[in-house]
Amino acid sequence: MESEDPFNNALAQLASITDIVSIDPEYYEMLKSPRREVIVSLPLKLVNGDTVTYTGYRVQHNNARGPYKGGIRYHQNVTLSEVKALSMWMTWKSAIIDIPFGGAKGGITVEPKKLSHDDLERLTRKYVDAIERDIGPEIDIPAPDLNTNPQTMAWIMNEYSRLKGHNVPAVVTGKPVEVGGSEGRNAATGRGVAICVREAVKKFLKKDMKDVTVAVQGFGNVGTNTARYLMEMGAKIVALSDVVGGARSVNPKGYFDQKFDDLLAESNKIGSISNVKGVEQISNEEVLESEADVLVPSALENQLTEQNAHKIRASLVVEAANGPTTPMADKTLQRKGIRLVPDILANSGGVLVSYFEWVQNLNRDHWTEKAVNERLEAKMTKAFYEVLDYSEKHNIDMRRAALVLAVERVAAAMKLSGWH
Ligand code: NAD
């Protein structure tokens, strides 16, 4: 049986490059464990009168290249193992997109849909109170992830600023533009994923984007923005899904041909993409197994596993979510000749524009959306081709190529700084 433990999977990925990576074994050993793991207890009196104690985490994996950086996730399945894995992936991601950050991740084990807006705000503020000394613009900078959004980040900034007695916008990224957020941050991860799809389609499928069909799993921040930019690039979206279920277009053309904003508005109004007019409801499994050129998992970990990897019909998988493919599924996809652009590269546009936001905050500056998007485009394509070139030169898959490059960059910083 394969492991679905995310940290075991992150360690298995790291183990897969031992024969290629050239780093001191001492640093390899250090990189296997996060440097700090903070667990906090968050008792909260809900508006309905009940008191419930939630558990919050902040895990700091490595800061050799700069302050710790990573999102905060609210989900009922958040565990220490998951947060540890995500913190390690953040270290690799910051290194691969080449920004001066390390890796961290946070989360609260909570089903946010069951809480009122008011409860969520107070839970977020309690969490900030509990980890106040662990975060800060030069220490560790949180950002949005699953079920957290710009509003959550505004609460984090406000609570941290209240504790410090002055405004500290650079403590968190992904804020609304009105309180120091960057233009283009909210859509940045999806924009970066779409850039990776475009380049990989050119390279591996040798097709024009107008002739490419795509299935996207997950219709939140990353999934919606990925679908939006892919549609703008001319790609044909044939299947979409969210936690409620999947949707396949039933119009004669076989793909979603309405304006993206109309699709999103209707899905938001009805509560799920699977209920919008003119779609056939399908299961999430069917979305993953769609007959499409490209599959973009944009929801959760462990979606492509030993059980379903052999049924994947796409020629290209671009990982918008973190850790959607288990190590065993990875091997199956490779055996089937399916090309894969790994998460630490494909979804790094989010942390990249988070870095731009942090720089703007520290300089009390505000860039135009055009300036942000041009820098995003330049950095994403550069990172994509660095990973691709390394994979071709060493005849390895892009996941291992990205990991080797990242680990070598982090280990070089550890060595130069004299870590022992
Ligand atoms: P989100 O909360 O905005 O959206 C998540 C989406 O996934 C929702 O549409 C939800 O309905 C759907 N979903 C949940 N469970 C599902 C299931 N079992 N099957 C199908 N769909 C399901 O979260 P997000 O910010 O879009 O994050 C999605 C993924 O992208 C996560 O893996 C996250 O770690 C990763 N990521 C996010 C960012 C970012 O900037 N937000 C950056 C890098 C990576």
Residues whose N, C-alpha, C, O or C-beta is under 5 A from the ligand:
A	BS01	NAD	P144 D145 L146 N147 T189 G218 F219 G220 N221 V222 G223 S241 D242 V243 N284 S298 A299 L300 A320 A321 N322 N347 G350
